[in-house]
Amino acid sequence: MLLLVTYSREARNSLRNICRSHEAATVRRFGRAALLAGTELGAFLALRLREKHGGDVQVERTRPLNEFEEVPTSVREAASAYESRDSPSTPYAKFAVGTDHPEAAAMEGQEL
């Protein structure tokens, strides 16, 4: 997929028009950003928008996250346990103390 992020009102208007005119190529729209299909049409629309608005349009190629191949088991288990915690207001740093779950600071510096 292609992620388009716009940084001006004019670019946002053009993005909105592209998404409305090409629904088949639009995966999802988020106001000033959109995901377009990773097809030649999606690339054409993205490059056309960037050609028109220059630096006011950022185009990035994305790919889905396969959490079972790319995310360590300890991180997946910590996320699951944290969302199942007894008190929803407990911050993660406090929740992780005294457990085998990784500290937030340790995860922050680790690339996937």
Residue, then its C-alpha position, 0 to 999 in steps of 0.5 A: m500500500l501507499l501512504l499519502v500525507t498532505y501538509s497544506r489545505e490545497a493538497r488535502n483538497s486534492l487528496r479528497n478529490i482523488c479518493r472520491s474519484h478513485e474509490a477502487a484505489t483508495v483503501r482508507r482515508f484519514g483526513r489529511a492522509a490516505l492509504l492507496a492500493g499498491t497498484e500502478l494506479g495507486a502509484f500514478l495517483a500518488l505521484r500526480l498529487r506530489e507533482k502538483h503539490g511538491g513538498d506538501v505531499q509525502v508518499e511512503r510505501t507500507r506493508p502489513l505487520n506480521e506480528f508473529e514473525e516480526v514482533p518478539t513473543s515477550v512484546r506480544e505477551a506483554a501487550s496482551a497481559y496489559e490489555s487484560r489488566d485489572s485496573p485500566s488506569t494503571p500505566y504500563a511502567k507500573f504494570a510491568v514492575g516485578t513481572d517478566h514483561p519488558e520495560a517500556a524504555a527497553m522496548e523503545g530502543q529496539e528495532l523490529 
